[in-house]
Amino acid sequence: MRLRKNYIARTSGNETLLVPAGGSEFAGMVRGNRTLGAILELLRQDTTEEQIVEAMKKRFDAPEERIAADVKKALAELRTIGAIDG
């Protein structure tokens, strides 16, 4: 899976914004924290949910179950708005 090219992600401090740049049915803005920013950064390349969880475990000090749940939720929401392929 990968972030679609028509979505732009920007992180400033602890806030991440994701907006469609055109060609998307979603016409809003997603606001998230640095966890979402890290997930979106990983989605710039083709990756899997398992690879994202592994990378997040190295980056954040949290239980694996919590990281896996956060990743699953974020990916589900990104799929809902059509922001990722796969």
N, CA, C and O atoms as CSV, one atom per row, in Angstrom:
chain,resi,resn,atom,element,x,y,z
A,1,MET,N,N,0.844,-1.173,0.000
A,1,MET,CA,C,0.000,0.000,0.000
A,1,MET,C,C,0.887,1.233,0.000
A,1,MET,O,O,2.060,1.185,0.372
A,2,ARG,N,N,0.292,2.338,-0.429
A,2,ARG,CA,C,1.068,3.575,-0.578
A,2,ARG,C,C,0.118,4.776,-0.555
A,2,ARG,O,O,-1.037,4.673,-0.970
A,3,LEU,N,N,0.617,5.911,-0.067
A,3,LEU,CA,C,-0.153,7.155,-0.092
A,3,LEU,C,C,-0.342,7.583,-1.538
A,3,LEU,O,O,0.616,7.604,-2.312
A,4,ARG,N,N,-1.558,7.921,-1.902
A,4,ARG,CA,C,-1.822,8.363,-3.276
A,4,ARG,C,C,-1.126,9.686,-3.548
A,4,ARG,O,O,-0.984,10.530,-2.663
A,5,LYS,N,N,-0.703,9.842,-4.775
A,5,LYS,CA,C,0.069,11.031,-5.167
A,5,LYS,C,C,-0.736,12.317,-5.100
A,5,LYS,O,O,-0.161,13.403,-5.022
A,6,ASN,N,N,-2.050,12.211,-5.131
A,6,ASN,CA,C,-2.862,13.424,-5.095
A,6,ASN,C,C,-3.189,13.879,-3.670
A,6,ASN,O,O,-4.085,14.698,-3.468
A,7,TYR,N,N,-2.458,13.342,-2.680
A,7,TYR,CA,C,-2.612,13.790,-1.298
A,7,TYR,C,C,-1.294,14.394,-0.820
A,7,TYR,O,O,-0.216,13.860,-1.081
A,8,ILE,N,N,-1.404,15.505,-0.124
A,8,ILE,CA,C,-0.220,16.200,0.396
A,8,ILE,C,C,-0.258,16.136,1.917
A,8,ILE,O,O,-1.258,16.486,2.544
A,9,ALA,N,N,0.840,15.687,2.491
A,9,ALA,CA,C,0.963,15.594,3.952
A,9,ALA,C,C,2.050,16.544,4.416
A,9,ALA,O,O,3.125,16.612,3.821
A,10,ARG,N,N,1.765,17.275,5.481
A,10,ARG,CA,C,2.730,18.194,6.077
A,10,ARG,C,C,2.670,18.064,7.586
A,10,ARG,O,O,1.592,17.984,8.175
A,11,THR,N,N,3.840,18.043,8.205
A,11,THR,CA,C,3.918,17.997,9.664
A,11,THR,C,C,4.655,19.232,10.145
A,11,THR,O,O,5.711,19.593,9.626
A,12,SER,N,N,4.077,19.865,11.141
A,12,SER,CA,C,4.684,21.029,11.767
A,12,SER,C,C,4.552,20.853,13.275
A,12,SER,O,O,3.448,20.858,13.820
A,13,GLY,N,N,5.688,20.698,13.935
A,13,GLY,CA,C,5.653,20.446,15.370
A,13,GLY,C,C,4.992,19.106,15.643
A,13,GLY,O,O,5.437,18.073,15.141
A,14,ASN,N,N,3.940,19.122,16.431
A,14,ASN,CA,C,3.226,17.884,16.772
A,14,ASN,C,C,1.955,17.679,15.953
A,14,ASN,O,O,1.187,16.754,16.220
A,15,GLU,N,N,1.728,18.544,14.948
A,15,GLU,CA,C,0.495,18.442,14.167
A,15,GLU,C,C,0.801,18.051,12.717
A,15,GLU,O,O,1.734,18.561,12.097
A,16,THR,N,N,-0.007,17.140,12.208
A,16,THR,CA,C,0.110,16.697,10.825
A,16,THR,C,C,-1.182,17.030,10.096
A,16,THR,O,O,-2.275,16.833,10.628
A,17,LEU,N,N,-1.049,17.533,8.882
A,17,LEU,CA,C,-2.202,17.833,8.034
A,17,LEU,C,C,-2.106,17.016,6.760
A,17,LEU,O,O,-1.023,16.856,6.197
A,18,LEU,N,N,-3.228,16.503,6.309
A,18,LEU,CA,C,-3.310,15.765,5.058
A,18,LEU,C,C,-4.457,16.347,4.255
A,18,LEU,O,O,-5.588,16.411,4.735
A,19,VAL,N,N,-4.168,16.773,3.025
A,19,VAL,CA,C,-5.192,17.361,2.167
A,19,VAL,C,C,-5.088,16.783,0.764
A,19,VAL,O,O,-3.995,16.457,0.300
A,20,PRO,N,N,-6.230,16.656,0.086
A,20,PRO,CA,C,-6.193,16.218,-1.303
A,20,PRO,C,C,-5.795,17.384,-2.201
A,20,PRO,O,O,-6.198,18.524,-1.970
A,21,ALA,N,N,-5.005,17.090,-3.218
A,21,ALA,CA,C,-4.557,18.140,-4.128
A,21,ALA,C,C,-5.395,18.171,-5.399
A,21,ALA,O,O,-5.106,18.951,-6.307
A,22,GLY,N,N,-6.409,17.352,-5.480
A,22,GLY,CA,C,-7.277,17.303,-6.654
A,22,GLY,C,C,-7.466,15.866,-7.093
A,22,GLY,O,O,-6.669,14.991,-6.756
A,23,GLY,N,N,-8.510,15.633,-7.835
A,23,GLY,CA,C,-8.774,14.295,-8.330
A,23,GLY,C,C,-9.217,13.325,-7.252
A,23,GLY,O,O,-9.034,12.116,-7.392
A,24,SER,N,N,-9.796,13.838,-6.182
A,24,SER,CA,C,-10.239,12.994,-5.083
A,24,SER,C,C,-11.685,13.339,-4.737
A,24,SER,O,O,-12.100,14.495,-4.825
A,25,GLU,N,N,-12.433,12.332,-4.346
A,25,GLU,CA,C,-13.805,12.581,-3.904
A,25,GLU,C,C,-13.826,13.242,-2.532
A,25,GLU,O,O,-14.786,13.933,-2.192
A,26,PHE,N,N,-12.776,13.036,-1.742
A,26,PHE,CA,C,-12.677,13.641,-0.418
A,26,PHE,C,C,-12.292,15.103,-0.592
A,26,PHE,O,O,-11.323,15.410,-1.286
A,27,ALA,N,N,-13.032,15.996,0.025
A,27,ALA,CA,C,-12.788,17.420,-0.133
A,27,ALA,C,C,-12.592,18.091,1.218
A,27,ALA,O,O,-13.119,19.178,1.455
A,28,GLY,N,N,-11.849,17.462,2.091
A,28,GLY,CA,C,-11.644,18.028,3.413
A,28,GLY,C,C,-10.180,18.047,3.781
A,28,GLY,O,O,-9.299,18.020,2.922
A,29,MET,N,N,-9.943,18.095,5.070
A,29,MET,CA,C,-8.589,18.109,5.593
A,29,MET,C,C,-8.557,17.171,6.795
A,29,MET,O,O,-9.483,17.153,7.607
A,30,VAL,N,N,-7.492,16.403,6.899
A,30,VAL,CA,C,-7.311,15.511,8.037
A,30,VAL,C,C,-6.245,16.121,8.930
A,30,VAL,O,O,-5.153,16.452,8.468
A,31,ARG,N,N,-6.566,16.267,10.211
A,31,ARG,CA,C,-5.599,16.763,11.192
A,31,ARG,C,C,-5.246,15.608,12.113
A,31,ARG,O,O,-6.122,14.882,12.583
A,32,GLY,N,N,-3.961,15.448,12.365
A,32,GLY,CA,C,-3.521,14.364,13.230
A,32,GLY,C,C,-2.280,14.749,14.007
A,32,GLY,O,O,-1.779,15.869,13.905
A,33,ASN,N,N,-1.800,13.802,14.779
A,33,ASN,CA,C,-0.618,14.037,15.614
A,33,ASN,C,C,0.642,13.501,14.923
A,33,ASN,O,O,0.606,13.134,13.748
A,34,ARG,N,N,1.728,13.463,15.647
A,34,ARG,CA,C,2.987,13.013,15.052
A,34,ARG,C,C,2.968,11.531,14.714
A,34,ARG,O,O,3.741,11.083,13.867
A,35,THR,N,N,2.100,10.762,15.359
A,35,THR,CA,C,1.956,9.354,14.994
A,35,THR,C,C,1.424,9.245,13.572
A,35,THR,O,O,1.951,8.472,12.772
A,36,LEU,N,N,0.398,10.002,13.254
A,36,LEU,CA,C,-0.122,10.013,11.888
A,36,LEU,C,C,0.957,10.486,10.931
A,36,LEU,O,O,1.103,9.930,9.843
A,37,GLY,N,N,1.708,11.495,11.314
A,37,GLY,CA,C,2.793,11.984,10.465
A,37,GLY,C,C,3.805,10.900,10.152
A,37,GLY,O,O,4.260,10.781,9.014
A,38,ALA,N,N,4.158,10.112,11.150
A,38,ALA,CA,C,5.116,9.023,10.942
A,38,ALA,C,C,4.531,7.966,10.013
A,38,ALA,O,O,5.235,7.441,9.151
A,39,ILE,N,N,3.256,7.651,10.181
A,39,ILE,CA,C,2.603,6.665,9.306
A,39,ILE,C,C,2.571,7.175,7.871
A,39,ILE,O,O,2.868,6.425,6.941
A,40,LEU,N,N,2.218,8.434,7.682
A,40,LEU,CA,C,2.172,9.000,6.342
A,40,LEU,C,C,3.554,9.031,5.699
A,40,LEU,O,O,3.684,8.805,4.496
A,41,GLU,N,N,4.570,9.304,6.480
A,41,GLU,CA,C,5.938,9.297,5.957
A,41,GLU,C,C,6.299,7.902,5.451
A,41,GLU,O,O,6.902,7.767,4.386
A,42,LEU,N,N,5.941,6.880,6.196
A,42,LEU,CA,C,6.207,5.502,5.784
A,42,LEU,C,C,5.404,5.124,4.541
A,42,LEU,O,O,5.843,4.293,3.746
A,43,LEU,N,N,4.238,5.726,4.373
A,43,LEU,CA,C,3.390,5.433,3.220
A,43,LEU,C,C,3.851,6.134,1.946
A,43,LEU,O,O,3.232,5.959,0.896
A,44,ARG,N,N,4.908,6.912,2.012
A,44,ARG,CA,C,5.455,7.537,0.799
A,44,ARG,C,C,6.088,6.479,-0.107
A,44,ARG,O,O,6.278,6.703,-1.302
A,45,GLN,N,N,6.409,5.334,0.476
A,45,GLN,CA,C,6.939,4.198,-0.278
A,45,GLN,C,C,5.951,3.044,-0.141
A,45,GLN,O,O,5.150,3.009,0.793
A,46,ASP,N,N,6.015,2.114,-1.066
A,46,ASP,CA,C,5.163,0.938,-0.980
A,46,ASP,C,C,5.527,0.159,0.282
A,46,ASP,O,O,6.699,-0.148,0.502
A,47,THR,N,N,4.544,-0.159,1.103
A,47,THR,CA,C,4.795,-0.811,2.388
A,47,THR,C,C,3.595,-1.658,2.794
A,47,THR,O,O,2.567,-1.657,2.118
A,48,THR,N,N,3.734,-2.372,3.889
A,48,THR,CA,C,2.633,-3.172,4.422
A,48,THR,C,C,2.301,-2.675,5.824
A,48,THR,O,O,3.067,-1.927,6.431
A,49,GLU,N,N,1.160,-3.099,6.318
A,49,GLU,CA,C,0.769,-2.740,7.678
A,49,GLU,C,C,1.794,-3.270,8.685
A,49,GLU,O,O,2.145,-2.578,9.641
A,50,GLU,N,N,2.265,-4.485,8.467
A,50,GLU,CA,C,3.244,-5.093,9.378
A,50,GLU,C,C,4.558,-4.307,9.386
A,50,GLU,O,O,5.164,-4.119,10.441
A,51,GLN,N,N,4.994,-3.853,8.217
A,51,GLN,CA,C,6.223,-3.061,8.140
A,51,GLN,C,C,6.060,-1.719,8.855
A,51,GLN,O,O,6.992,-1.233,9.495
A,52,ILE,N,N,4.886,-1.132,8.744
A,52,ILE,CA,C,4.625,0.132,9.441
A,52,ILE,C,C,4.679,-0.086,10.945
A,52,ILE,O,O,5.289,0.706,11.664
A,53,VAL,N,N,4.047,-1.149,11.430
A,53,VAL,CA,C,4.063,-1.442,12.866
A,53,VAL,C,C,5.495,-1.636,13.345
A,53,VAL,O,O,5.867,-1.106,14.392
A,54,GLU,N,N,6.298,-2.378,12.608
A,54,GLU,CA,C,7.694,-2.612,13.005
A,54,GLU,C,C,8.480,-1.305,13.073
A,54,GLU,O,O,9.233,-1.079,14.020
A,55,ALA,N,N,8.306,-0.450,12.076
A,55,ALA,CA,C,8.998,0.837,12.066
A,55,ALA,C,C,8.543,1.720,13.227
A,55,ALA,O,O,9.353,2.420,13.835
A,56,MET,N,N,7.255,1.685,13.530
A,56,MET,CA,C,6.717,2.504,14.617
A,56,MET,C,C,7.221,2.012,15.978
A,56,MET,O,O,7.442,2.815,16.884
A,57,LYS,N,N,7.401,0.701,16.120
A,57,LYS,CA,C,7.928,0.153,17.373
A,57,LYS,C,C,9.333,0.678,17.643
A,57,LYS,O,O,9.704,0.905,18.795
A,58,LYS,N,N,10.107,0.869,16.591
A,58,LYS,CA,C,11.467,1.393,16.748
A,58,LYS,C,C,11.462,2.885,17.071
A,58,LYS,O,O,12.379,3.394,17.715
A,59,ARG,N,N,10.430,3.571,16.622
A,59,ARG,CA,C,10.384,5.029,16.773
A,59,ARG,C,C,9.708,5.498,18.064
A,59,ARG,O,O,10.093,6.516,18.639
A,60,PHE,N,N,8.697,4.747,18.514
A,60,PHE,CA,C,7.915,5.174,19.673
A,60,PHE,C,C,8.017,4.163,20.805
A,60,PHE,O,O,8.070,2.954,20.579
A,61,ASP,N,N,8.042,4.672,22.005
A,61,ASP,CA,C,8.096,3.829,23.199
A,61,ASP,C,C,6.670,3.569,23.675
A,61,ASP,O,O,6.118,4.297,24.501
A,62,ALA,N,N,6.095,2.499,23.118
A,62,ALA,CA,C,4.718,2.130,23.465
A,62,ALA,C,C,4.573,0.626,23.285
A,62,ALA,O,O,5.342,0.013,22.545
A,63,PRO,N,N,3.596,0.029,23.955
A,63,PRO,CA,C,3.367,-1.406,23.778
A,63,PRO,C,C,3.004,-1.736,22.324
A,63,PRO,O,O,2.309,-0.968,21.660
A,64,GLU,N,N,3.476,-2.869,21.851
A,64,GLU,CA,C,3.233,-3.277,20.464
A,64,GLU,C,C,1.740,-3.342,20.149
A,64,GLU,O,O,1.323,-2.978,19.049
A,65,GLU,N,N,0.940,-3.798,21.098
A,65,GLU,CA,C,-0.495,-3.905,20.863
A,65,GLU,C,C,-1.114,-2.535,20.600
A,65,GLU,O,O,-1.985,-2.392,19.742
A,66,ARG,N,N,-0.663,-1.547,21.334
A,66,ARG,CA,C,-1.175,-0.180,21.166
A,66,ARG,C,C,-0.763,0.387,19.807
A,66,ARG,O,O,-1.567,1.000,19.106
A,67,ILE,N,N,0.503,0.170,19.449
A,67,ILE,CA,C,0.997,0.646,18.156
A,67,ILE,C,C,0.213,-0.015,17.031
A,67,ILE,O,O,-0.236,0.665,16.108
A,68,ALA,N,N,0.043,-1.335,17.097
A,68,ALA,CA,C,-0.679,-2.064,16.052
A,68,ALA,C,C,-2.115,-1.562,15.928
A,68,ALA,O,O,-2.623,-1.411,14.818
A,69,ALA,N,N,-2.765,-1.305,17.044
A,69,ALA,CA,C,-4.143,-0.804,17.024
A,69,ALA,C,C,-4.203,0.594,16.412
A,69,ALA,O,O,-5.100,0.884,15.620
A,70,ASP,N,N,-3.256,1.465,16.774
A,70,ASP,CA,C,-3.222,2.823,16.223
A,70,ASP,C,C,-2.985,2.804,14.711
A,70,ASP,O,O,-3.618,3.548,13.963
A,71,VAL,N,N,-2.070,1.948,14.277
A,71,VAL,CA,C,-1.782,1.838,12.848
A,71,VAL,C,C,-3.011,1.331,12.105
A,71,VAL,O,O,-3.379,1.882,11.068
A,72,LYS,N,N,-3.643,0.293,12.622
A,72,LYS,CA,C,-4.841,-0.273,11.994
A,72,LYS,C,C,-5.938,0.787,11.869
A,72,LYS,O,O,-6.582,0.892,10.825
A,73,LYS,N,N,-6.150,1.561,12.918
A,73,LYS,CA,C,-7.182,2.606,12.900
A,73,LYS,C,C,-6.844,3.695,11.882
A,73,LYS,O,O,-7.710,4.122,11.118
A,74,ALA,N,N,-5.600,4.140,11.871
A,74,ALA,CA,C,-5.190,5.188,10.933
A,74,ALA,C,C,-5.338,4.721,9.486
A,74,ALA,O,O,-5.829,5.464,8.636
A,75,LEU,N,N,-4.911,3.489,9.209
A,75,LEU,CA,C,-5.021,2.969,7.851
A,75,LEU,C,C,-6.469,2.826,7.424
A,75,LEU,O,O,-6.803,3.096,6.270
A,76,ALA,N,N,-7.331,2.407,8.333
A,76,ALA,CA,C,-8.758,2.292,8.016
A,76,ALA,C,C,-9.341,3.655,7.653
A,76,ALA,O,O,-10.112,3.769,6.700
A,77,GLU,N,N,-8.979,4.677,8.402
A,77,GLU,CA,C,-9.487,6.019,8.124
A,77,GLU,C,C,-8.935,6.559,6.810
A,77,GLU,O,O,-9.649,7.225,6.060
A,78,LEU,N,N,-7.649,6.269,6.528
A,78,LEU,CA,C,-7.059,6.713,5.264
A,78,LEU,C,C,-7.703,6.002,4.079
A,78,LEU,O,O,-7.883,6.603,3.020
A,79,ARG,N,N,-8.047,4.746,4.247
A,79,ARG,CA,C,-8.765,4.019,3.185
A,79,ARG,C,C,-10.155,4.616,2.963
A,79,ARG,O,O,-10.612,4.740,1.826
A,80,THR,N,N,-10.816,4.982,4.048
A,80,THR,CA,C,-12.164,5.549,3.962
A,80,THR,C,C,-12.201,6.803,3.094
A,80,THR,O,O,-13.156,7.008,2.345
A,81,ILE,N,N,-11.182,7.634,3.186
A,81,ILE,CA,C,-11.152,8.862,2.403
A,81,ILE,C,C,-10.432,8.686,1.060
A,81,ILE,O,O,-10.311,9.634,0.284
A,82,GLY,N,N,-9.960,7.470,0.796
A,82,GLY,CA,C,-9.309,7.204,-0.491
A,82,GLY,C,C,-7.890,7.717,-0.587
A,82,GLY,O,O,-7.407,7.984,-1.687
A,83,ALA,N,N,-7.204,7.862,0.544
A,83,ALA,CA,C,-5.858,8.431,0.546
A,83,ALA,C,C,-4.759,7.412,0.270
A,83,ALA,O,O,-3.630,7.793,-0.040
A,84,ILE,N,N,-5.074,6.115,0.379
A,84,ILE,CA,C,-4.045,5.116,0.122
A,84,ILE,C,C,-4.524,4.081,-0.890
A,84,ILE,O,O,-5.707,3.750,-0.973
A,85,ASP,N,N,-3.568,3.592,-1.645
A,85,ASP,CA,C,-3.802,2.484,-2.563
A,85,ASP,C,C,-3.435,1.207,-1.838
A,85,ASP,O,O,-2.393,1.138,-1.186
A,86,GLY,N,N,-4.265,0.215,-1.943
A,86,GLY,CA,C,-3.925,-1.076,-1.341
A,86,GLY,C,C,-4.593,-1.363,-0.045
A,86,GLY,O,O,-4.373,-2.423,0.542
